[in-house]
Amino acid sequence: MMDVLYYYYYLFYKKCKVETQPQLTTISTLSLFITWDIIIPINIISIAFLHISIINRWSFIGLFICVAFTLYMYFIKSKRGLKIIEQKPMLCSNNNLSIIFTIGFTLLSIVIIIWGAFFSKELL
C-alpha cells in the first residue's frame, strides 16, 4: 500500500507541479501525513486520559525527521522508489481503486489534522 501511495504522489508531483525533485517532495508529503496520523491520536488519547497534552512542537519535529529518514532510506537510498516508478503498482490491478485509495488517504489525513485540533481544544 505504501508503494501505491508513493507512486501516485510521485505522479502528482511529476505531472501536476513543476518539481525538480519529485521523489524528495513525495517523501516529504508522505512523512508529513504519516507524522500527523501518529501524533494527533496520541495527543487526543493523552488529553482524554491524562488531561494534558504530551505532544509539543519538538516531538512533532523529531517524529517527522525519523519518519522522513526512514522513508528516505526505504525509497530513495535503496533505489526502491525507482523500481516502484517502473513497476507502476496498483491495488488489485485496478488503477481507479488505487487513485481512490490515494485520495482517500490524503483526505483522511487532512481530516485528522483539522478534526484533531478542534477535538483537542474541546477536551482541554
PyMOL commands that place a pseudoatom at each C-alpha (Angstrom):
pseudoatom trace, name=CA, resn=MET, resi=1, chain=A, elem=C, hetatm=0, pos=[0.000, 0.000, 0.000]
pseudoatom trace, name=CA, resn=MET, resi=2, chain=A, elem=C, hetatm=0, pos=[2.865, 2.359, 0.743]
pseudoatom trace, name=CA, resn=ASP, resi=3, chain=A, elem=C, hetatm=0, pos=[4.199, 1.639, -2.736]
pseudoatom trace, name=CA, resn=VAL, resi=4, chain=A, elem=C, hetatm=0, pos=[0.872, 2.701, -4.239]
pseudoatom trace, name=CA, resn=LEU, resi=5, chain=A, elem=C, hetatm=0, pos=[0.848, 5.921, -2.207]
pseudoatom trace, name=CA, resn=TYR, resi=6, chain=A, elem=C, hetatm=0, pos=[4.437, 6.642, -3.176]
pseudoatom trace, name=CA, resn=TYR, resi=7, chain=A, elem=C, hetatm=0, pos=[3.752, 6.036, -6.860]
pseudoatom trace, name=CA, resn=TYR, resi=8, chain=A, elem=C, hetatm=0, pos=[0.646, 8.196, -7.082]
pseudoatom trace, name=CA, resn=TYR, resi=9, chain=A, elem=C, hetatm=0, pos=[2.115, 11.046, -5.026]
pseudoatom trace, name=CA, resn=TYR, resi=10, chain=A, elem=C, hetatm=0, pos=[5.158, 10.867, -7.278]
pseudoatom trace, name=CA, resn=LEU, resi=11, chain=A, elem=C, hetatm=0, pos=[2.933, 11.067, -10.370]
pseudoatom trace, name=CA, resn=PHE, resi=12, chain=A, elem=C, hetatm=0, pos=[1.107, 14.041, -8.895]
pseudoatom trace, name=CA, resn=TYR, resi=13, chain=A, elem=C, hetatm=0, pos=[4.290, 15.955, -8.215]
pseudoatom trace, name=CA, resn=LYS, resi=14, chain=A, elem=C, hetatm=0, pos=[5.827, 14.932, -11.525]
pseudoatom trace, name=CA, resn=LYS, resi=15, chain=A, elem=C, hetatm=0, pos=[2.867, 15.853, -13.724]
pseudoatom trace, name=CA, resn=CYS, resi=16, chain=A, elem=C, hetatm=0, pos=[0.794, 18.474, -11.903]
pseudoatom trace, name=CA, resn=LYS, resi=17, chain=A, elem=C, hetatm=0, pos=[3.520, 20.593, -10.396]
pseudoatom trace, name=CA, resn=VAL, resi=18, chain=A, elem=C, hetatm=0, pos=[6.823, 21.817, -11.662]
pseudoatom trace, name=CA, resn=GLU, resi=19, chain=A, elem=C, hetatm=0, pos=[9.189, 19.986, -9.347]
pseudoatom trace, name=CA, resn=THR, resi=20, chain=A, elem=C, hetatm=0, pos=[12.877, 19.443, -9.802]
pseudoatom trace, name=CA, resn=GLN, resi=21, chain=A, elem=C, hetatm=0, pos=[12.947, 16.732, -7.123]
pseudoatom trace, name=CA, resn=PRO, resi=22, chain=A, elem=C, hetatm=0, pos=[9.560, 14.932, -7.163]
pseudoatom trace, name=CA, resn=GLN, resi=23, chain=A, elem=C, hetatm=0, pos=[10.963, 11.993, -5.166]
pseudoatom trace, name=CA, resn=LEU, resi=24, chain=A, elem=C, hetatm=0, pos=[12.010, 14.203, -2.247]
pseudoatom trace, name=CA, resn=THR, resi=25, chain=A, elem=C, hetatm=0, pos=[8.712, 16.074, -2.365]
pseudoatom trace, name=CA, resn=THR, resi=26, chain=A, elem=C, hetatm=0, pos=[6.883, 12.756, -2.298]
pseudoatom trace, name=CA, resn=ILE, resi=27, chain=A, elem=C, hetatm=0, pos=[8.901, 11.635, 0.726]
pseudoatom trace, name=CA, resn=SER, resi=28, chain=A, elem=C, hetatm=0, pos=[8.206, 14.947, 2.483]
pseudoatom trace, name=CA, resn=THR, resi=29, chain=A, elem=C, hetatm=0, pos=[4.470, 14.732, 1.832]
pseudoatom trace, name=CA, resn=LEU, resi=30, chain=A, elem=C, hetatm=0, pos=[4.193, 11.119, 2.968]
pseudoatom trace, name=CA, resn=SER, resi=31, chain=A, elem=C, hetatm=0, pos=[6.290, 11.890, 6.053]
pseudoatom trace, name=CA, resn=LEU, resi=32, chain=A, elem=C, hetatm=0, pos=[4.106, 14.833, 6.981]
pseudoatom trace, name=CA, resn=PHE, resi=33, chain=A, elem=C, hetatm=0, pos=[0.861, 12.892, 6.630]
pseudoatom trace, name=CA, resn=ILE, resi=34, chain=A, elem=C, hetatm=0, pos=[2.182, 9.849, 8.478]
pseudoatom trace, name=CA, resn=THR, resi=35, chain=A, elem=C, hetatm=0, pos=[3.547, 12.015, 11.284]
pseudoatom trace, name=CA, resn=TRP, resi=36, chain=A, elem=C, hetatm=0, pos=[0.233, 13.807, 11.716]
pseudoatom trace, name=CA, resn=ASP, resi=37, chain=A, elem=C, hetatm=0, pos=[-1.633, 10.480, 11.615]
pseudoatom trace, name=CA, resn=ILE, resi=38, chain=A, elem=C, hetatm=0, pos=[0.540, 9.253, 14.509]
pseudoatom trace, name=CA, resn=ILE, resi=39, chain=A, elem=C, hetatm=0, pos=[0.813, 12.435, 16.586]
pseudoatom trace, name=CA, resn=ILE, resi=40, chain=A, elem=C, hetatm=0, pos=[-2.826, 13.548, 16.674]
pseudoatom trace, name=CA, resn=PRO, resi=41, chain=A, elem=C, hetatm=0, pos=[-4.346, 10.288, 18.017]
pseudoatom trace, name=CA, resn=ILE, resi=42, chain=A, elem=C, hetatm=0, pos=[-1.588, 10.137, 20.660]
pseudoatom trace, name=CA, resn=ASN, resi=43, chain=A, elem=C, hetatm=0, pos=[-2.340, 13.727, 21.629]
pseudoatom trace, name=CA, resn=ILE, resi=44, chain=A, elem=C, hetatm=0, pos=[-6.096, 13.102, 21.849]
pseudoatom trace, name=CA, resn=ILE, resi=45, chain=A, elem=C, hetatm=0, pos=[-5.581, 9.984, 23.975]
pseudoatom trace, name=CA, resn=SER, resi=46, chain=A, elem=C, hetatm=0, pos=[-3.189, 11.806, 26.311]
pseudoatom trace, name=CA, resn=ILE, resi=47, chain=A, elem=C, hetatm=0, pos=[-5.642, 14.676, 26.721]
pseudoatom trace, name=CA, resn=ALA, resi=48, chain=A, elem=C, hetatm=0, pos=[-8.584, 12.335, 27.294]
pseudoatom trace, name=CA, resn=PHE, resi=49, chain=A, elem=C, hetatm=0, pos=[-6.873, 10.188, 29.914]
pseudoatom trace, name=CA, resn=LEU, resi=50, chain=A, elem=C, hetatm=0, pos=[-4.106, 12.351, 31.410]
pseudoatom trace, name=CA, resn=HIS, resi=51, chain=A, elem=C, hetatm=0, pos=[-5.798, 15.733, 30.887]
pseudoatom trace, name=CA, resn=ILE, resi=52, chain=A, elem=C, hetatm=0, pos=[-2.585, 17.173, 29.482]
pseudoatom trace, name=CA, resn=SER, resi=53, chain=A, elem=C, hetatm=0, pos=[-1.120, 17.433, 26.032]
pseudoatom trace, name=CA, resn=ILE, resi=54, chain=A, elem=C, hetatm=0, pos=[2.122, 15.456, 25.946]
pseudoatom trace, name=CA, resn=ILE, resi=55, chain=A, elem=C, hetatm=0, pos=[2.806, 16.338, 22.328]
pseudoatom trace, name=CA, resn=ASN, resi=56, chain=A, elem=C, hetatm=0, pos=[4.682, 19.542, 21.588]
pseudoatom trace, name=CA, resn=ARG, resi=57, chain=A, elem=C, hetatm=0, pos=[6.422, 21.109, 18.634]
pseudoatom trace, name=CA, resn=TRP, resi=58, chain=A, elem=C, hetatm=0, pos=[9.688, 19.266, 19.258]
pseudoatom trace, name=CA, resn=SER, resi=59, chain=A, elem=C, hetatm=0, pos=[8.102, 15.834, 19.469]
pseudoatom trace, name=CA, resn=PHE, resi=60, chain=A, elem=C, hetatm=0, pos=[6.383, 16.511, 16.144]
pseudoatom trace, name=CA, resn=ILE, resi=61, chain=A, elem=C, hetatm=0, pos=[9.631, 17.679, 14.549]
pseudoatom trace, name=CA, resn=GLY, resi=62, chain=A, elem=C, hetatm=0, pos=[11.533, 14.698, 15.972]
pseudoatom trace, name=CA, resn=LEU, resi=63, chain=A, elem=C, hetatm=0, pos=[8.968, 12.188, 14.736]
pseudoatom trace, name=CA, resn=PHE, resi=64, chain=A, elem=C, hetatm=0, pos=[8.813, 13.902, 11.339]
pseudoatom trace, name=CA, resn=ILE, resi=65, chain=A, elem=C, hetatm=0, pos=[12.592, 13.641, 10.985]
pseudoatom trace, name=CA, resn=CYS, resi=66, chain=A, elem=C, hetatm=0, pos=[12.525, 9.948, 11.977]
pseudoatom trace, name=CA, resn=VAL, resi=67, chain=A, elem=C, hetatm=0, pos=[9.709, 9.144, 9.537]
pseudoatom trace, name=CA, resn=ALA, resi=68, chain=A, elem=C, hetatm=0, pos=[11.312, 11.170, 6.737]
pseudoatom trace, name=CA, resn=PHE, resi=69, chain=A, elem=C, hetatm=0, pos=[14.682, 9.493, 7.294]
pseudoatom trace, name=CA, resn=THR, resi=70, chain=A, elem=C, hetatm=0, pos=[13.068, 6.044, 7.333]
pseudoatom trace, name=CA, resn=LEU, resi=71, chain=A, elem=C, hetatm=0, pos=[11.151, 6.723, 4.123]
pseudoatom trace, name=CA, resn=TYR, resi=72, chain=A, elem=C, hetatm=0, pos=[14.249, 8.223, 2.522]
pseudoatom trace, name=CA, resn=MET, resi=73, chain=A, elem=C, hetatm=0, pos=[16.263, 5.105, 3.316]
pseudoatom trace, name=CA, resn=TYR, resi=74, chain=A, elem=C, hetatm=0, pos=[13.413, 2.826, 2.208]
pseudoatom trace, name=CA, resn=PHE, resi=75, chain=A, elem=C, hetatm=0, pos=[12.527, 4.531, -1.070]
pseudoatom trace, name=CA, resn=ILE, resi=76, chain=A, elem=C, hetatm=0, pos=[15.468, 6.590, -2.278]
pseudoatom trace, name=CA, resn=LYS, resi=77, chain=A, elem=C, hetatm=0, pos=[18.650, 5.195, -0.782]
pseudoatom trace, name=CA, resn=SER, resi=78, chain=A, elem=C, hetatm=0, pos=[17.688, 1.606, -1.593]
pseudoatom trace, name=CA, resn=LYS, resi=79, chain=A, elem=C, hetatm=0, pos=[16.545, 2.656, -5.089]
pseudoatom trace, name=CA, resn=ARG, resi=80, chain=A, elem=C, hetatm=0, pos=[13.158, 1.113, -4.336]
pseudoatom trace, name=CA, resn=GLY, resi=81, chain=A, elem=C, hetatm=0, pos=[11.465, 4.339, -5.457]
pseudoatom trace, name=CA, resn=LEU, resi=82, chain=A, elem=C, hetatm=0, pos=[12.839, 3.936, -8.963]
pseudoatom trace, name=CA, resn=LYS, resi=83, chain=A, elem=C, hetatm=0, pos=[11.648, 0.319, -9.077]
pseudoatom trace, name=CA, resn=ILE, resi=84, chain=A, elem=C, hetatm=0, pos=[8.184, 1.409, -7.918]
pseudoatom trace, name=CA, resn=ILE, resi=85, chain=A, elem=C, hetatm=0, pos=[8.000, 4.034, -10.644]
pseudoatom trace, name=CA, resn=GLU, resi=86, chain=A, elem=C, hetatm=0, pos=[8.940, 1.428, -13.275]
pseudoatom trace, name=CA, resn=GLN, resi=87, chain=A, elem=C, hetatm=0, pos=[6.518, -1.207, -11.909]
pseudoatom trace, name=CA, resn=LYS, resi=88, chain=A, elem=C, hetatm=0, pos=[3.529, 1.168, -11.551]
pseudoatom trace, name=CA, resn=PRO, resi=89, chain=A, elem=C, hetatm=0, pos=[1.945, -0.635, -8.583]
pseudoatom trace, name=CA, resn=MET, resi=90, chain=A, elem=C, hetatm=0, pos=[-1.831, -0.732, -8.215]
pseudoatom trace, name=CA, resn=LEU, resi=91, chain=A, elem=C, hetatm=0, pos=[-4.295, -2.126, -5.704]
pseudoatom trace, name=CA, resn=CYS, resi=92, chain=A, elem=C, hetatm=0, pos=[-5.887, -5.303, -7.073]
pseudoatom trace, name=CA, resn=SER, resi=93, chain=A, elem=C, hetatm=0, pos=[-4.507, -4.381, -10.526]
pseudoatom trace, name=CA, resn=ASN, resi=94, chain=A, elem=C, hetatm=0, pos=[-7.087, -1.585, -10.678]
pseudoatom trace, name=CA, resn=ASN, resi=95, chain=A, elem=C, hetatm=0, pos=[-5.983, 1.969, -11.473]
pseudoatom trace, name=CA, resn=ASN, resi=96, chain=A, elem=C, hetatm=0, pos=[-9.258, 3.559, -10.309]
pseudoatom trace, name=CA, resn=LEU, resi=97, chain=A, elem=C, hetatm=0, pos=[-9.130, 1.748, -6.976]
pseudoatom trace, name=CA, resn=SER, resi=98, chain=A, elem=C, hetatm=0, pos=[-5.547, 2.899, -6.482]
pseudoatom trace, name=CA, resn=ILE, resi=99, chain=A, elem=C, hetatm=0, pos=[-6.469, 6.512, -7.196]
pseudoatom trace, name=CA, resn=ILE, resi=100, chain=A, elem=C, hetatm=0, pos=[-9.450, 6.327, -4.828]
pseudoatom trace, name=CA, resn=PHE, resi=101, chain=A, elem=C, hetatm=0, pos=[-7.211, 4.839, -2.129]
pseudoatom trace, name=CA, resn=THR, resi=102, chain=A, elem=C, hetatm=0, pos=[-4.621, 7.604, -2.561]
pseudoatom trace, name=CA, resn=ILE, resi=103, chain=A, elem=C, hetatm=0, pos=[-7.231, 10.364, -2.491]
pseudoatom trace, name=CA, resn=GLY, resi=104, chain=A, elem=C, hetatm=0, pos=[-8.909, 8.708, 0.497]
pseudoatom trace, name=CA, resn=PHE, resi=105, chain=A, elem=C, hetatm=0, pos=[-5.643, 8.528, 2.423]
pseudoatom trace, name=CA, resn=THR, resi=106, chain=A, elem=C, hetatm=0, pos=[-4.922, 12.176, 1.646]
pseudoatom trace, name=CA, resn=LEU, resi=107, chain=A, elem=C, hetatm=0, pos=[-8.398, 13.334, 2.656]
pseudoatom trace, name=CA, resn=LEU, resi=108, chain=A, elem=C, hetatm=0, pos=[-8.343, 11.207, 5.808]
pseudoatom trace, name=CA, resn=SER, resi=109, chain=A, elem=C, hetatm=0, pos=[-5.012, 12.707, 6.812]
pseudoatom trace, name=CA, resn=ILE, resi=110, chain=A, elem=C, hetatm=0, pos=[-6.318, 16.236, 6.247]
pseudoatom trace, name=CA, resn=VAL, resi=111, chain=A, elem=C, hetatm=0, pos=[-9.493, 15.476, 8.201]
pseudoatom trace, name=CA, resn=ILE, resi=112, chain=A, elem=C, hetatm=0, pos=[-7.419, 14.071, 11.069]
pseudoatom trace, name=CA, resn=ILE, resi=113, chain=A, elem=C, hetatm=0, pos=[-5.326, 17.244, 11.122]
pseudoatom trace, name=CA, resn=ILE, resi=114, chain=A, elem=C, hetatm=0, pos=[-8.384, 19.528, 11.207]
pseudoatom trace, name=CA, resn=TRP, resi=115, chain=A, elem=C, hetatm=0, pos=[-10.552, 17.354, 13.440]
pseudoatom trace, name=CA, resn=GLY, resi=116, chain=A, elem=C, hetatm=0, pos=[-7.703, 16.648, 15.847]
pseudoatom trace, name=CA, resn=ALA, resi=117, chain=A, elem=C, hetatm=0, pos=[-7.095, 20.323, 16.519]
pseudoatom trace, name=CA, resn=PHE, resi=118, chain=A, elem=C, hetatm=0, pos=[-10.757, 21.029, 17.301]
pseudoatom trace, name=CA, resn=PHE, resi=119, chain=A, elem=C, hetatm=0, pos=[-11.225, 17.858, 19.319]
pseudoatom trace, name=CA, resn=SER, resi=120, chain=A, elem=C, hetatm=0, pos=[-8.084, 18.510, 21.378]
pseudoatom trace, name=CA, resn=LYS, resi=121, chain=A, elem=C, hetatm=0, pos=[-9.288, 22.015, 22.202]
pseudoatom trace, name=CA, resn=GLU, resi=122, chain=A, elem=C, hetatm=0, pos=[-12.684, 20.644, 23.275]
pseudoatom trace, name=CA, resn=LEU, resi=123, chain=A, elem=C, hetatm=0, pos=[-11.062, 18.126, 25.592]
pseudoatom trace, name=CA, resn=LEU, resi=124, chain=A, elem=C, hetatm=0, pos=[-8.796, 20.713, 27.203]
for i in range(1, 124): cmd.bond("trace and resi %d" % i, "trace and resi %d" % (i + 1))
show_as sticks, trace
zoom trace
